Amino acid sequence: MNVTFVSLGAREPLAYGLMSLAAALRRRGHAVALVQDRDVARLAARAAVRGADVLAMSATTGLHRVYVRWARELRRRFPEKGLVLGGPHPTFFPRVIEQAPLDGVCIGEGEESFPEFLALWQAGYPELPAGWWIRRDRGRGPVERGAPRGPVRDLDRLPPPASDLFYDADARYRGAPNKAFLATRGCPHRCAYCFNSRLNQRYRPYGPLLRAHDPERVCDDVLRVRDRWGLRLAWFIDANFCANQRWLEAFARIYPRRVGLPFFCKLRPERATGRTVRLLADAGCTAVGLGIESGSERIRREVLARPCSDDEILAGCRRLKAAGIRILSFSMVGIPGATFDEELRTVALNAACRVDLAAATILQPYPGTPIARWAEERGHFDGNYERLSYSYFGESPFRYPTARDRDRITNLQRLFAFAVEFPEVRRRLRRLVDREPNRLFRFLFEARHNWGFRHHLYRAWKPAAPVAAGTAALFSAALADLDLA
């Protein structure tokens, strides 16, 4: 069967799930193609789309609206083709199948379930596919729900990802010095804003929440990409690379011997212990993504379900910077229930940690997350997920007392990285955020964000010079800059 994935496309190929899914389909004898375009009419004219038996899409919340429109148009043009949707949005909001003439939506991981769906779809559904909701009669029939399905248990049984779909097709992707890999799946934590808390509830009956490739297999995947397409920095996109200490210790022994390339990974600040930081540095880690999220211990504990103290965050960053490891911090503004002074504390905490790039987002209550339910119950959110932005840099969907309060959050997000980096901006920040949101602030955010990734993080080929960071004195100074002392 010919399966073509259709997508809007992106600046960089981080769609590891699509690569893994394509490889699983190929193993079952299916032909797989990828077509990317921003215009559905141009996309429909492509030979790989016209020749496909099944067209597959993957959607995050917000972007799902684009793919719902595409599904309607593709069904009109190709009434006999199969149309399916997977990804985070249908996993947590499978009722999206009611919004478009889809044959099915995939709930959760699809490497095992998608090939089974194709066989059952081709046979006219003699039984319902587990892990799917379907509609017969080319997406016009009533919704039928297959049985729940657990995740892939043994990751090493999966074939190597079909990286050629991206790297052979596009010189931009092929020539990038950093390329994405996934060594582990799952996260044991229950952060209120994250999809993993819901996944953990769903997957707990099926076995351990954390699953990992054998470190030898991880090295095989990195070397395969390096040898065929070139690579200078391995970019591990795992949700929590350091969650399993025993696995990390094995990886840290094997990876530098077999691969020896620098790498980026993500971890929580309280996991940046002396032992973990030494393991990462010795293995070749030159940059990390670190979730600071909020500068208020109250908000982290009571709203975000991140009971991590300021001292733990400061200490973790202090160790990482002393080891020459760059920090990309993840923080959120527009958190319901937070005062504006608490929002400003997030700037101060990032500044004290001396992060290399402060990536602030505007909190979005994604379907199925505890914070979405919490915000609805307290009247902060009206429950209309169709209003959510396709990007977590978009406007806040929460209710505010006034439009000015909302505008201040928009401006704070756009000026966040500059305020973290420059004391002069911090000292003027209260006045700056009181202005009308404007194109200059948006341009400054986008320029700094893109420049920071490309010059600080994507070129992290050597350890950085050690820097003093994460001290009480630095935190106090940053708080004073913001009139919070």
C-alpha positions in Angstrom: 0.0 0.0 0.0 1.2 3.5 -0.7 1.1 5.8 2.3 2.0 9.5 1.9 2.5 11.8 4.9 1.4 15.3 4.2 2.6 18.2 6.3 3.0 21.9 6.5 6.7 21.5 6.8 9.2 23.1 9.3 12.5 24.8 9.4 14.1 21.7 10.9 13.2 18.0 10.9 12.3 17.4 14.5 9.4 15.0 13.5 11.2 11.9 14.9 7.8 10.2 15.5 7.0 10.5 11.8 10.4 9.0 10.8 9.9 6.1 13.2 6.3 5.5 12.0 7.4 5.5 8.4 10.1 2.9 9.1 7.6 0.7 10.8 5.3 0.9 7.7 8.2 0.0 5.4 9.0 -3.0 7.5 5.4 -4.3 6.8 6.0 -3.8 3.0 4.3 -0.4 2.6 5.7 2.3 0.3 6.1 5.6 2.2 6.5 9.2 1.0 6.5 12.6 2.6 5.1 15.8 0.9 5.4 19.2 2.6 3.7 22.4 1.5 1.8 25.2 3.0 -0.9 25.2 0.3 -3.2 22.3 0.1 -4.0 22.8 -3.6 -0.3 22.6 -4.5 0.1 19.6 -2.2 -2.8 17.8 -3.8 -1.2 18.2 -7.2 2.0 16.3 -6.2 2.5 12.9 -7.7 3.1 11.2 -4.3 -0.3 12.5 -3.1 -2.2 11.6 -6.2 -0.7 8.1 -6.2 -1.3 7.4 -2.5 -3.8 4.9 -1.1 -3.7 6.6 2.3 -2.9 10.2 3.2 -1.6 10.6 6.8 -1.3 13.8 8.9 0.0 14.5 12.4 -1.4 17.5 14.4 -0.6 19.4 17.6 -3.4 21.4 19.2 -3.9 24.6 17.3 -2.4 23.3 14.1 -5.1 20.7 14.1 -7.4 23.3 12.6 -5.2 23.4 9.5 -5.3 19.7 9.1 -9.0 19.5 9.6 -9.4 21.9 6.7 -6.9 19.9 4.6 -8.9 16.7 5.4 -12.1 18.2 4.1 -10.4 19.4 0.9 -8.4 16.2 0.3 -11.6 14.2 0.8 -13.3 16.4 -1.8 -10.5 15.9 -4.3 -9.8 12.2 -3.5 -13.0 10.6 -2.2 -11.5 7.0 -2.4 -8.3 7.6 -0.5 -7.9 6.8 3.1 -7.5 9.8 5.4 -6.0 9.5 8.9 -4.8 11.8 11.6 -2.4 11.1 14.5 -0.2 13.1 16.8 -0.8 14.9 20.2 -4.1 16.5 19.4 -6.1 13.4 18.5 -4.3 11.4 21.2 -5.9 13.7 23.8 -8.9 15.0 21.9 -9.9 12.1 19.6 -13.3 13.7 19.0 -11.5 15.7 16.4 -12.6 12.8 14.1 -16.1 14.4 14.2 -14.8 17.6 12.6 -13.6 16.2 9.3 -14.3 13.2 7.0 -11.4 11.1 8.5 -11.3 7.3 8.2 -9.5 7.2 11.6 -7.5 8.9 14.3 -4.6 7.3 16.0 -4.5 7.5 19.8 -0.9 7.3 21.2 2.1 5.7 19.6 1.5 4.3 16.1 4.4 2.1 15.1 2.4 -1.1 16.0 -1.1 0.2 15.6 -0.9 2.0 12.2 0.1 -1.1 10.2 -2.7 -3.0 11.9 -5.2 -0.2 11.1 -4.1 -0.3 7.4 -4.8 -4.0 7.1 -8.2 -3.7 8.8 -9.1 -0.7 6.8 -8.3 -2.4 3.5 -10.3 -5.5 4.6 -13.4 -3.4 5.4 -12.9 -3.5 9.2 -13.7 -7.1 10.1 -12.7 -5.9 13.6 -12.0 -2.5 15.2 -8.3 -1.5 15.4 -7.0 -1.1 18.9 -5.7 2.3 19.6 -7.9 4.0 17.0 -11.3 5.7 16.6 -12.7 5.1 13.1 -15.6 6.2 10.8 -16.7 3.9 8.0 -18.1 5.0 4.6 -15.1 7.3 3.8 -15.4 9.2 7.0 -19.1 9.8 6.9 -20.3 7.0 9.3 -20.7 7.2 13.0 -17.7 7.1 15.3 -16.6 3.7 16.4 -14.0 3.3 19.2 -11.3 0.6 19.2 -10.0 -0.8 22.4 -7.4 1.1 24.3 -3.8 0.2 23.5 -0.6 0.5 25.4 2.7 1.9 24.0 5.5 0.1 22.3 7.2 -1.8 25.1 10.5 -2.9 23.5 11.9 0.1 21.6 14.8 -1.8 20.3 12.5 -4.0 18.2 11.5 -0.9 16.1 13.5 -0.4 12.9 15.8 2.6 12.6 13.9 5.8 11.8 13.3 6.6 8.1 15.5 9.7 8.2 15.9 9.7 4.5 12.4 11.1 4.1 13.8 14.4 5.3 17.5 14.4 4.7 17.4 13.0 1.2 14.6 15.3 0.1 15.8 18.7 1.4 19.2 20.2 1.4 18.4 22.5 4.3 17.8 19.5 6.5 20.6 17.4 5.1 23.1 20.2 5.6 22.1 21.1 9.2 25.0 20.4 11.6 22.6 19.2 14.3 20.0 16.4 13.8 17.3 15.0 16.1 17.3 11.6 17.9 15.2 10.0 20.5 16.8 7.7 23.0 14.0 7.3 25.6 10.3 7.6 25.9 8.2 8.6 28.8 8.5 10.8 31.9 7.6 9.8 35.5 6.6 13.3 36.5 3.1 14.8 36.7 3.5 18.4 35.7 0.1 20.0 35.4 0.7 21.7 32.0 2.3 18.6 30.3 0.7 15.8 28.3 2.9 13.2 30.1 0.7 13.3 33.2 -2.3 12.1 31.1 -0.2 9.6 29.2 1.1 8.2 32.5 -2.5 7.6 33.6 -3.2 5.9 30.3 -0.1 3.8 30.1 0.5 2.8 33.7 -1.4 -0.5 33.4 0.9 -1.6 30.6 4.2 -1.5 32.5 7.0 0.9 33.4 6.4 4.4 32.3 10.0 4.9 31.3 11.3 3.1 28.2 14.7 3.4 26.6 16.7 2.1 23.7 19.8 0.2 24.6 22.7 2.7 24.5 24.4 0.6 21.8 21.3 1.0 19.7 21.3 4.8 20.3 24.9 4.9 19.1 24.0 2.9 16.0 21.3 5.4 15.1 23.6 8.4 15.6 26.4 6.8 13.6 24.1 5.8 10.8 23.0 9.5 10.4 26.5 10.8 10.8 28.0 8.5 8.1 25.3 9.1 5.5 24.3 12.8 6.0 26.9 14.4 8.2 26.5 15.5 11.8 28.3 17.7 14.3 25.9 17.8 17.2 23.4 15.1 18.3 20.1 16.8 19.4 18.3 14.4 21.8 14.7 15.5 22.0 13.7 13.1 24.8 11.2 14.7 27.3 13.5 13.8 30.2 16.9 12.3 29.2 18.2 11.9 32.7 15.1 10.3 34.3 16.7 6.9 34.6 20.1 7.2 36.3 21.2 3.6 35.6 20.5 4.0 31.9 22.3 7.4 31.9 25.4 5.8 33.5 25.5 3.1 30.8 25.0 5.7 28.1 27.8 7.8 29.5 30.2 4.9 29.3 29.3 3.8 25.8 28.5 7.0 23.8 31.9 8.8 24.1 33.7 5.6 23.1 31.6 4.8 20.1 30.4 8.2 18.9 32.3 11.0 20.6 30.1 13.8 19.2 28.8 16.6 21.4 25.1 16.4 22.2 22.2 18.4 23.6 19.5 16.9 26.0 16.8 17.9 28.4 16.6 17.4 32.1 14.9 18.9 35.2 17.0 21.3 37.3 16.7 19.2 40.5 18.2 16.3 38.5 21.3 18.3 37.8 23.2 16.8 40.7 26.9 16.8 40.9 27.0 13.1 39.8 24.6 13.7 36.9 26.4 16.8 35.6 29.7 14.9 35.7 28.2 12.1 33.7 26.8 14.5 31.1 30.0 16.5 30.8 32.2 13.4 30.5 29.9 11.9 27.9 30.1 15.0 25.7 27.0 17.0 26.6 27.6 20.7 25.7 24.1 22.1 26.1 20.9 21.2 28.0 17.3 22.2 28.0 16.1 23.0 31.5 12.6 23.6 32.7 12.6 26.6 35.1 9.0 27.4 34.3 8.2 30.0 37.0 10.2 32.1 39.4 7.6 31.6 42.1 7.9 28.6 44.3 4.1 29.0 45.1 3.1 28.8 41.5 5.4 25.9 40.7 4.1 24.0 43.7 0.4 24.9 43.7 -0.4 25.4 40.0 2.3 23.7 37.9 2.8 20.6 40.1 6.6 21.3 40.0 7.6 21.2 43.7 11.1 22.4 43.1 12.7 25.1 45.2 14.6 28.2 44.0 17.7 26.8 45.7 17.5 23.6 43.7 17.1 25.4 40.5 20.0 27.8 41.3 22.2 24.9 42.4 21.5 22.8 39.3 22.4 25.7 37.0 25.4 26.5 39.0 26.8 23.0 38.5 25.9 23.0 34.8 27.6 26.3 34.1 30.7 25.4 36.1 31.0 22.3 33.9 30.8 24.4 30.7 27.4 23.2 29.7 25.1 25.8 28.0 21.6 26.2 29.2 18.4 26.7 27.2 15.8 27.5 29.8 12.1 26.8 29.4 9.8 29.2 31.3 6.1 30.2 31.0 4.3 33.5 31.5 0.6 34.1 31.6 0.1 31.4 34.3 -3.4 31.8 35.8 -3.3 32.8 39.4 0.1 34.3 39.2 0.6 38.0 40.1 2.6 40.2 37.8 5.4 40.4 40.4 5.5 36.5 40.4 5.8 36.6 36.6 8.7 39.1 36.9 10.4 36.7 39.4 10.8 34.3 36.6 12.9 36.8 34.8 15.1 37.3 37.9 15.6 33.5 38.4 16.6 33.0 34.8 19.0 35.9 35.1 20.6 34.5 38.3 21.1 31.2 36.5 23.0 32.9 33.7 21.1 30.9 31.1 22.4 31.2 27.5 18.9 31.5 26.0 15.8 32.1 27.9 12.9 30.6 25.9 9.7 31.9 27.4 6.3 30.7 26.2 2.7 31.8 27.0 1.0 29.0 28.8 -1.6 27.1 26.8 -4.1 24.8 28.5 -3.8 21.9 26.1 -6.6 19.2 26.1 -6.3 16.5 28.7 -3.8 18.4 30.9 -4.6 18.9 34.6 -4.0 22.6 34.3 -6.7 22.9 31.6 -9.3 21.3 34.0 -7.9 23.4 36.9 -8.3 26.6 34.9 -11.8 25.8 33.8 -12.9 25.0 37.3 -11.6 28.4 38.6 -13.0 30.4 35.7 -9.7 31.3 34.1 -10.5 29.4 30.9 -13.7 28.9 29.0 -12.9 25.4 27.8 -12.9 26.4 24.1 -9.8 24.5 22.7 -10.5 25.8 19.2 -9.3 29.2 20.4 -5.8 27.9 21.3 -3.0 29.2 19.3 -1.1 26.8 17.1 2.1 28.1 18.9 2.8 28.5 22.6 4.2 31.9 21.6 0.7 33.0 20.7 -1.8 35.1 22.7 -2.9 33.8 26.1 -6.3 32.1 26.0 -7.0 32.8 29.7 -9.4 35.4 31.0 -7.8 38.6 32.4 -9.4 41.5 34.3 -8.5 44.0 31.5 -7.1 44.0 28.0 -4.1 45.8 29.5 -3.3 42.9 31.7 -3.3 40.6 28.7 -1.1 43.0 26.7 1.5 43.1 29.5 1.8 39.3 29.3 2.2 39.5 25.6 5.0 42.1 25.9 6.7 40.2 28.8 7.0 37.1 26.6 8.5 39.0 23.8 11.0 40.9 25.9 11.8 38.1 28.3 15.1 36.9 26.8 16.4 40.5 26.6 15.4 41.2 30.2 17.2 38.0 31.3 20.3 38.9 29.5 20.6 42.7 30.1 20.2 44.4 33.4 19.4 47.7 31.6 16.3 46.0 30.1 15.3 44.5 33.5 15.4 48.0 35.1 13.0 49.4 32.4 10.9 46.3 32.0 7.9 47.5 34.0 7.6 50.5 31.8 8.2 48.6 28.6 5.5 46.0 29.1 3.0 48.8 29.7 3.2 49.8 26.0 0.9 48.6 23.3 2.0 45.2 21.9 3.8 46.1 18.7 5.7 44.7 15.7 9.1 45.8 17.0 8.7 43.7 20.2 7.6 40.8 18.1 10.5 41.2 15.7 13.0 41.5 18.6 11.7 38.3 20.2 11.8 36.3 16.9 15.3 37.6 16.0 16.8 36.9 19.4 15.1 33.5 19.7 16.3 32.3 16.2 19.8 33.8 16.7 20.2 32.2 20.1 19.4 28.7 18.8 21.6 29.0 15.7 24.6 30.7 17.4 24.5 29.4 21.0 22.9 26.0 20.8 23.1 24.5 17.3 26.9 25.4 17.3 27.6 24.0 20.8 30.4 21.9 19.4 32.8 22.4 22.3 32.2 23.0 26.0 31.7 26.6 27.0 34.0 28.4 29.4 32.9 27.8 33.0 30.8 30.7 34.4 29.8 31.6 37.9 26.1 31.3 38.1 23.2 30.4 40.4 24.3 32.3 43.5 22.1 34.0 46.0 23.9 37.3 45.2 23.0 37.1 41.5 19.4 36.4 42.4 19.2 39.3 44.8 20.7 41.6 42.2 18.2 40.6 39.5 15.3 41.0 41.9 16.5 44.5 42.8 16.7 45.4 39.1 13.0 44.5 38.9 12.0 46.4 42.1 11.3 43.0 43.8 13.9 43.1 46.5 
